[in-house]
Amino acid sequence: MARDQAATALANWPELAEFAQAIAEQWPVKRRGFHHMDFPQWRVSVTVALMEVEAALDSWTGQADGVFLDGFSPALNPDMWSSAVFQRIAARVRPGARLATFTVAGHVRRGLQDAGFGVAKCPGFGRKRERLEAVFDGETTQRQRPQRIAIAGAGIAGACLAWQARLFGVQADIYDPAPGSGASGNPAALVTPRLDAGDNTISALFSDAFAYATAFYRRVAPEAVIGEGVWQCALDSRDLARFERISQQAGFVAGDLALFAPGDVVTYPGLHLKPALYISPADLLDRLLAGQAVIRQSIPENLSGYDAVVLACGDGILDRAIGLPLRPVRGQIEIAAEVTCDRALACGGYAVPARAGLLFGATHDRDDRGRDVRQVSREANLANLAKVMPHQAETLVGGLMSRASVRVTTRDQLPVAGEVSPGLYVLTGLGSRGFCLAPLLAKAILADMTGLAPPLSAATHRLLRPTRFARD
């Protein structure tokens, strides 16, 4: 259902106008995958799976306390009311969970009973004479949820963790001796997904994270958005063929990714990522950390006052023996204060209109933790810029400012999000996609801690778990 259709339907209940407007503002767009809506004013987070019902139930790993079945008529939509669906529902509820549905069809009653529900007919509503209520067998149990956590790092990962902690009702203390000094401290950053042509779990992770991050930043910190739309250059014919396949993936909204031809500004063809953003990290971090005290020191050794700890400290995590195959990647960027550009480009490196001028780079120096500015890195960045934007490169006559920082990657080039030992969690390995991945993965960690509804699919959760390296 489209946003306008939903708003029209909800208008029939004017007493719900406040909720209807908030829901409409975050209404899911038409793309396959998990969609997330946050309502911090009510401490509510909603995950919507747009896919076939069996695939959705297989993908979701949560344990529900309540279920409402409204899959249109069992006679007209039988796939929604099959025994296989009821068995999957039973696998996704807690003992004592309650279920309700408008239908009293015999095969629905029997299917729920076979799945482990105790079923009863109750008075219906409106023109419905009867409805079903059901309770899943077993005793209701309560999970102990953390009340107070410590977060190491006040970059984009730590800031997103703190924001999600407030949403989940968890107090968070952030420790960082120099907030904003790491890889999240550049004057501008891109919010773009990794482009994977496989249409698989990896591509689903990035399309879900990208959709959530761009909507999250527009809603929570609109002042941090410098501009929209990123032009991803294809440096050879294989890139272009890959981009064409990616533009058709169901994980993206149709038309949001479009091929473009070379022109006056960009000398290569490529893929226009229309909803992608370029942002001001400083403004974003200020908004996410508003009202949140940051303790300007390293995280203490004595953490007895905390129920859980999350390490999200950028390359500082490399100094901790946590048994993960992490590696540093140095990146140097340049800022040209007198140069302007009407678009953001990704071209092996990137070129981004920043409020301070044109930002371009970055180098990709593996196994290097150096933060010093280097002439050889500047020359590499200038050569890359000249390749795709020769006019802008020609205008650079000096006065460049440079900055180097360190990103963290893993052996398989995927992030790590989850518990490494009892009470100790990590959010790391984001590489150059931190601003795309951090909002969703921070939500995943808080959901894991609290036992509340997970935002990641089962396959994605397995892909990112810290224990995946233990079998190597």
C-alpha positions as CSV (number, residue, x, y, z in Angstrom):
1,M,0.0,0.0,0.0
2,A,1.3,3.4,-0.9
3,R,1.8,6.2,1.6
4,D,-1.1,8.3,0.2
5,Q,-3.5,5.3,0.3
6,A,-2.5,4.5,3.9
7,A,-3.1,8.2,4.9
8,T,-6.5,8.2,3.3
9,A,-7.5,5.0,5.0
10,L,-6.3,6.2,8.4
11,A,-8.1,9.5,8.0
12,N,-11.3,7.5,8.9
13,W,-10.2,7.6,12.5
14,P,-9.6,11.3,13.4
15,E,-9.0,10.4,17.0
16,L,-5.8,8.6,15.8
17,A,-4.6,11.6,13.8
18,E,-1.4,12.1,15.8
19,F,-0.3,8.5,15.3
20,A,-1.5,8.3,11.7
21,Q,0.6,11.3,10.7
22,A,3.7,9.9,12.4
23,I,3.2,6.6,10.7
24,A,2.6,8.2,7.3
25,E,5.8,10.2,7.6
26,Q,7.8,7.0,7.8
27,W,5.7,4.8,5.6
28,P,7.8,2.0,3.9
29,V,8.6,2.4,0.3
30,K,8.1,-0.4,-2.2
31,R,11.2,-2.5,-2.1
32,R,11.9,-6.0,-0.9
33,G,13.4,-6.3,2.5
34,F,13.1,-5.1,6.1
35,H,11.9,-1.6,6.8
36,H,12.3,0.2,10.1
37,M,10.3,3.0,11.6
38,D,11.3,4.7,14.9
39,F,9.0,6.7,17.2
40,P,11.2,7.8,20.1
41,Q,8.4,10.1,21.4
42,W,6.6,6.8,22.3
43,R,9.6,4.6,22.8
44,V,8.4,2.4,19.9
45,S,10.3,0.8,17.0
46,V,8.5,-1.0,14.1
47,T,10.0,-3.5,11.7
48,V,8.1,-4.3,8.5
49,A,9.0,-7.2,6.2
50,L,7.9,-6.7,2.7
51,M,8.1,-10.2,1.2
52,E,6.1,-13.4,1.0
53,V,4.8,-14.5,4.4
54,E,6.9,-17.7,4.8
55,A,10.1,-15.9,3.7
56,A,9.3,-13.2,6.2
57,L,8.8,-15.6,9.1
58,D,11.9,-17.5,8.2
59,S,13.9,-14.3,8.0
60,W,12.8,-12.9,11.3
61,T,14.5,-14.4,14.5
62,G,12.5,-12.6,17.2
63,Q,10.1,-14.0,19.8
64,A,6.8,-12.3,19.8
65,D,4.5,-11.7,22.8
66,G,1.4,-11.0,20.6
67,V,0.2,-11.9,17.1
68,F,-2.6,-10.5,15.0
69,L,-3.5,-12.4,11.8
70,D,-5.1,-10.3,9.2
71,G,-4.2,-11.8,5.9
72,F,-7.4,-11.0,4.0
73,S,-9.9,-13.8,3.4
74,P,-8.6,-17.4,3.9
75,A,-10.6,-18.3,0.8
76,L,-9.0,-15.7,-1.4
77,N,-5.5,-15.7,0.1
78,P,-4.9,-19.3,1.2
79,D,-1.0,-19.0,1.3
80,M,-1.3,-16.7,4.3
81,W,-3.4,-19.3,6.2
82,S,-1.5,-22.5,5.6
83,S,-0.3,-25.0,8.2
84,A,3.3,-24.1,7.3
85,V,2.6,-20.5,8.3
86,F,1.0,-21.5,11.6
87,Q,4.0,-23.7,12.4
88,R,6.4,-20.8,11.6
89,I,4.4,-18.5,13.8
90,A,4.6,-21.0,16.6
91,A,8.4,-21.0,16.2
92,R,8.5,-17.2,16.5
93,V,6.5,-16.6,19.7
94,R,7.3,-16.8,23.4
95,P,5.5,-19.2,25.8
96,G,2.2,-17.6,26.8
97,A,2.1,-15.4,23.7
98,R,-1.5,-14.3,22.7
99,L,-2.9,-14.4,19.2
100,A,-6.0,-12.9,17.7
101,T,-7.7,-13.0,14.3
102,F,-11.0,-12.0,12.8
103,T,-11.6,-15.4,11.1
104,V,-13.1,-18.5,12.7
105,A,-12.6,-20.8,9.7
106,G,-12.3,-24.4,10.8
107,H,-8.9,-25.1,9.1
108,V,-7.5,-22.0,10.8
109,R,-8.6,-23.2,14.3
110,R,-7.2,-26.7,13.6
111,G,-4.0,-25.4,12.2
112,L,-3.4,-23.1,15.2
113,Q,-4.2,-26.0,17.6
114,D,-1.8,-28.3,15.8
115,A,0.9,-25.6,16.1
116,G,0.6,-25.5,19.9
117,F,-2.0,-22.8,20.5
118,G,-5.0,-23.1,22.8
119,V,-7.9,-21.6,20.7
120,A,-11.2,-20.2,21.8
121,K,-14.1,-18.4,19.9
122,C,-15.0,-15.0,21.2
123,P,-17.6,-12.3,20.3
124,G,-16.6,-10.5,17.1
125,F,-16.7,-6.9,16.0
126,G,-18.9,-5.0,13.6
127,R,-20.4,-7.4,11.1
128,K,-18.2,-10.3,12.4
129,R,-20.3,-12.4,14.8
130,E,-17.2,-14.3,16.1
131,R,-13.4,-14.1,16.2
132,L,-10.6,-16.3,17.5
133,E,-8.3,-15.8,20.5
134,A,-5.4,-18.1,21.1
135,V,-2.6,-18.5,23.7
136,F,0.6,-20.4,23.0
137,D,1.4,-23.2,25.4
138,G,4.0,-22.6,28.1
139,E,4.8,-20.4,31.0
140,T,5.5,-16.7,30.4
141,T,9.2,-15.8,31.2
142,Q,10.9,-12.5,31.7
143,R,14.4,-11.8,30.4
144,Q,16.6,-9.6,32.4
145,R,17.3,-6.5,30.3
146,P,20.3,-4.2,30.8
147,Q,19.7,-0.9,32.6
148,R,23.0,0.8,32.0
149,I,25.7,0.2,29.4
150,A,29.1,1.7,28.5
151,I,30.1,2.6,25.0
152,A,33.7,3.0,23.9
153,G,33.9,5.6,21.1
154,A,31.9,8.7,20.1
155,G,32.2,8.4,16.3
156,I,29.3,7.5,14.1
157,A,29.0,3.9,15.6
158,G,29.1,5.1,19.2
159,A,26.7,8.0,18.5
160,C,24.2,5.6,16.9
161,L,24.5,3.2,19.8
162,A,23.7,6.0,22.2
163,W,20.7,7.1,20.2
164,Q,19.3,3.6,19.9
165,A,19.9,3.0,23.7
166,R,17.6,5.9,24.4
167,L,15.0,4.4,22.1
168,F,15.3,1.0,23.9
169,G,15.1,2.6,27.3
170,V,18.7,1.9,28.3
171,Q,21.0,4.4,29.9
172,A,24.4,4.7,28.1
173,D,27.7,6.3,29.1
174,I,30.1,7.1,26.2
175,Y,33.8,7.2,26.7
176,D,36.1,8.8,24.2
177,P,39.2,10.9,24.9
178,A,38.9,12.8,21.7
179,P,35.4,12.7,20.2
180,G,35.2,13.2,16.4
181,S,39.0,12.8,15.9
182,G,38.8,9.5,14.0
183,A,37.4,8.4,10.7
184,S,34.1,10.1,11.5
185,G,35.8,13.4,11.8
186,N,36.1,14.4,8.1
187,P,34.3,17.6,6.9
188,A,31.9,15.5,4.7
189,A,31.0,11.9,4.2
190,L,29.0,9.8,1.8
191,V,26.0,7.6,2.7
192,T,26.2,4.9,0.1
193,P,25.7,1.1,0.0
194,R,28.2,-1.4,-1.0
195,L,27.1,-2.4,-4.5
196,D,26.9,-6.2,-4.7
197,A,25.6,-7.8,-7.9
198,G,24.8,-11.1,-6.3
199,D,21.3,-10.2,-5.0
200,N,22.1,-12.2,-1.9
201,T,22.5,-11.8,1.9
202,I,25.2,-9.2,1.5
203,S,23.3,-7.1,-1.0
204,A,20.2,-7.4,1.3
205,L,22.2,-6.2,4.3
206,F,23.5,-3.1,2.5
207,S,20.1,-2.2,0.8
208,D,18.3,-2.5,4.2
209,A,21.0,-0.5,6.0
210,F,21.1,2.1,3.2
211,A,17.3,2.6,3.3
212,Y,17.3,2.9,7.0
213,A,20.3,5.2,7.3
214,T,19.2,7.7,4.7
215,A,15.7,8.0,6.1
216,F,17.1,8.1,9.7
217,Y,19.5,11.0,8.9
218,R,16.8,13.0,7.0
219,R,14.4,12.7,9.9
220,V,16.7,12.9,12.9
221,A,19.4,15.4,11.6
222,P,18.2,17.2,8.5
223,E,20.6,20.0,9.2
224,A,23.5,17.6,8.7
225,V,22.4,16.7,5.1
226,I,24.6,18.7,2.6
227,G,23.0,17.2,-0.5
228,E,21.4,14.2,-2.1
229,G,22.4,12.0,-5.0
230,V,25.8,10.3,-5.6
231,W,27.2,9.5,-9.0
232,Q,29.1,6.2,-8.9
233,C,31.5,5.9,-11.8
234,A,32.1,2.7,-13.7
235,L,35.8,2.6,-14.4
236,D,35.4,-0.3,-17.0
237,S,32.8,-2.3,-18.9
238,R,32.6,-4.9,-16.2
239,D,31.6,-2.2,-13.6
240,L,28.9,-0.9,-16.0
241,A,27.4,-4.4,-16.5
242,R,27.5,-4.9,-12.7
243,F,25.7,-1.6,-12.1
244,E,23.0,-2.5,-14.6
245,R,22.2,-5.7,-12.7
246,I,22.3,-3.9,-9.4
247,S,19.9,-1.2,-10.6
248,Q,17.2,-3.9,-11.1
249,Q,17.5,-5.5,-7.7
250,A,14.3,-5.7,-5.7
251,G,16.1,-4.5,-2.6
252,F,16.1,-1.0,-4.0
253,V,13.1,1.2,-5.0
254,A,12.5,1.0,-8.8
255,G,14.1,4.0,-10.4
256,D,16.2,5.0,-7.4
257,L,19.3,3.6,-9.1
258,A,19.8,4.7,-12.7
259,L,22.6,4.4,-15.3
260,F,24.1,7.6,-16.6
261,A,26.4,8.5,-19.6
262,P,29.6,10.5,-19.5
263,G,29.2,14.2,-19.7
264,D,30.9,17.6,-19.3
265,V,31.4,17.2,-15.5
266,V,32.0,13.4,-15.2
267,T,34.2,11.7,-17.9
268,Y,32.9,8.2,-17.1
269,P,29.5,6.5,-17.2
270,G,28.1,5.0,-14.1
271,L,25.2,4.6,-11.7
272,H,23.3,7.5,-10.2
273,L,22.3,6.6,-6.6
274,K,19.4,9.2,-6.3
275,P,18.6,8.7,-2.5
276,A,22.3,8.6,-1.4
277,L,23.4,11.5,0.8
278,Y,26.5,13.5,1.5
279,I,26.5,14.8,5.0
280,S,28.4,16.9,7.6
281,P,29.6,14.3,10.2
282,A,30.1,17.0,12.8
283,D,26.5,18.3,12.6
284,L,25.2,14.7,12.6
285,L,27.2,13.7,15.6
286,D,26.1,16.8,17.5
287,R,22.4,15.9,16.8
288,L,22.8,12.2,17.7
289,L,24.6,13.0,20.9
290,A,22.4,16.0,21.9
291,G,21.8,15.7,25.7
292,Q,24.3,12.8,25.9
293,A,27.3,13.4,28.1
294,V,30.6,12.1,26.6
295,I,33.2,11.2,29.1
296,R,36.5,12.4,27.7
297,Q,38.7,9.5,28.6
298,S,39.3,5.9,27.6
299,I,36.8,3.4,28.8
300,P,37.8,2.4,32.4
301,E,39.1,-1.0,33.3
302,N,36.6,-1.4,36.1
303,L,33.2,-1.8,34.5
304,S,31.4,-3.4,37.4
305,G,28.7,-0.7,37.3
306,Y,27.5,-1.6,33.8
307,D,25.3,-4.4,32.6
308,A,27.0,-4.5,29.2
309,V,29.9,-2.8,27.3
310,V,30.1,-2.1,23.5
311,L,33.4,-1.4,21.8
312,A,32.8,1.0,19.0
313,C,36.0,2.9,19.2
314,G,37.3,2.9,15.7
315,D,40.9,1.9,15.3
316,G,41.3,1.9,19.1
317,I,39.7,-1.5,19.0
318,L,42.9,-2.8,17.4
319,D,44.7,-2.4,20.8
320,R,42.3,-4.8,22.5
321,A,42.8,-8.6,22.5
322,I,39.3,-9.7,21.5
323,G,40.2,-12.5,19.1
324,L,38.9,-10.9,15.9
325,P,40.9,-10.7,12.6
326,L,40.7,-6.9,12.3
327,R,43.1,-4.8,10.2
328,P,43.6,-1.0,9.9
329,V,43.2,0.9,6.6
330,R,44.7,4.4,6.5
331,G,42.8,7.0,4.4
332,Q,44.0,10.5,3.6
333,I,41.6,13.1,2.1
334,E,42.2,16.6,0.7
335,I,40.0,19.7,1.0
336,A,40.2,22.4,-1.7
337,A,38.6,25.5,-0.1
338,E,38.2,27.5,-3.3
339,V,36.7,24.8,-5.5
340,T,33.0,24.0,-6.0
341,C,31.2,21.1,-7.6
342,D,27.5,20.5,-8.2
343,R,27.5,16.8,-7.4
344,A,29.1,14.1,-5.3
345,L,31.1,11.4,-7.0
346,A,32.3,8.0,-6.1
347,C,35.1,6.8,-8.3
348,G,37.4,4.4,-6.5
349,G,37.8,7.3,-4.3
350,Y,35.3,10.1,-4.0
351,A,34.7,13.8,-4.5
352,V,32.2,15.5,-2.3
353,P,30.9,19.1,-2.0
354,A,31.6,20.0,1.6
355,R,30.7,23.2,3.4
356,A,34.5,23.9,3.5
357,G,35.0,23.4,-0.2
358,L,35.6,20.3,-2.3
359,L,36.6,17.2,-0.4
360,F,38.3,14.4,-2.3
361,G,40.2,11.2,-1.6
362,A,40.6,8.9,0.1
363,T,43.7,6.7,-0.1
364,H,43.3,3.0,0.9
365,D,46.5,2.1,2.7
366,R,46.1,-1.4,4.2
367,D,47.8,-2.3,7.5
368,D,48.8,1.3,8.1
369,R,47.7,3.2,11.3
370,G,49.6,6.4,10.4
371,R,47.7,9.7,10.9
372,D,50.4,11.8,9.4
373,V,49.8,13.8,6.2
374,R,51.8,12.5,3.2
375,Q,52.7,14.0,-0.1
376,V,52.5,10.7,-1.9
377,S,48.9,10.3,-0.7
378,R,48.1,13.8,-1.9
379,E,49.5,13.0,-5.3
380,A,47.4,9.8,-5.5
381,N,44.3,11.7,-4.6
382,L,45.0,14.4,-7.2
383,A,45.6,11.8,-9.9
384,N,42.3,10.1,-9.1
385,L,40.4,13.3,-9.2
386,A,41.9,14.3,-12.5
387,K,40.8,11.0,-14.0
388,V,37.1,11.6,-13.4
389,M,36.8,15.4,-12.9
390,P,39.6,17.0,-15.0
391,H,38.1,20.5,-14.9
392,Q,38.0,20.6,-11.1
393,A,41.5,19.1,-10.9
394,E,42.8,21.8,-13.2
395,T,41.6,24.6,-11.0
396,L,43.6,23.3,-8.0
397,V,46.7,25.5,-7.8
398,G,47.6,24.9,-4.2
399,G,46.2,25.6,-0.7
400,L,45.0,22.1,-0.1
401,M,44.3,21.0,3.4
402,S,44.8,17.3,4.2
403,R,43.6,14.9,6.9
404,A,44.4,11.3,7.6
405,S,42.4,8.8,9.7
406,V,42.2,5.1,10.1
407,R,39.3,2.8,9.3
408,V,38.9,-0.8,10.5
409,T,38.1,-3.8,8.2
410,T,37.9,-7.5,8.6
411,R,39.3,-10.4,6.7
412,D,36.0,-11.0,4.8
413,Q,35.4,-7.2,4.3
414,L,32.2,-7.4,6.3
415,P,31.4,-5.7,9.6
416,V,31.2,-7.4,13.0
417,A,28.2,-6.7,15.2
418,G,27.4,-8.7,18.3
419,E,28.5,-10.3,21.6
420,V,32.1,-11.6,21.8
421,S,31.9,-12.7,25.4
422,P,29.2,-12.4,28.1
423,G,28.3,-8.8,28.4
424,L,30.9,-7.6,25.9
425,Y,29.7,-6.5,22.4
426,V,31.5,-5.0,19.4
427,L,30.5,-2.8,16.5
428,T,33.5,-2.7,14.2
429,G,34.8,-3.5,10.8
430,L,32.6,-0.9,9.1
431,G,35.4,0.1,6.7
432,S,34.4,3.0,4.5
433,R,30.6,2.3,4.9
434,G,30.3,3.5,8.5
435,F,27.7,6.1,7.8
436,C,25.6,3.6,5.9
437,L,25.8,0.7,8.3
438,A,26.0,2.2,11.8
439,P,22.3,3.1,12.4
440,L,21.0,-0.3,11.6
441,L,23.8,-2.3,13.3
442,A,23.5,-0.2,16.4
443,K,19.8,-1.0,16.5
444,A,20.7,-4.7,16.1
445,I,23.1,-4.7,19.0
446,L,20.6,-3.0,21.4
447,A,17.9,-5.5,20.3
448,D,20.3,-8.4,21.0
449,M,21.1,-7.0,24.4
450,T,17.5,-6.5,25.4
451,G,15.9,-9.5,23.8
452,L,13.5,-7.2,21.8
453,A,12.6,-7.5,18.2
454,P,15.7,-8.0,16.0
455,P,16.0,-5.6,12.9
456,L,18.2,-8.0,11.0
457,S,17.2,-11.1,9.0
458,A,18.4,-14.5,10.3
459,A,20.9,-14.8,7.4
460,T,22.3,-11.3,8.0
461,H,22.7,-11.9,11.7
462,R,24.7,-15.1,10.9
463,L,26.8,-13.1,8.4
464,L,27.9,-10.5,10.9
465,R,28.2,-12.5,14.2
466,P,31.7,-12.4,15.8
467,T,31.9,-16.2,16.1
468,R,32.0,-16.6,12.3
469,F,35.8,-16.4,12.4
470,A,36.1,-19.2,14.9
471,R,35.7,-21.9,12.2
472,D,38.6,-20.6,10.1
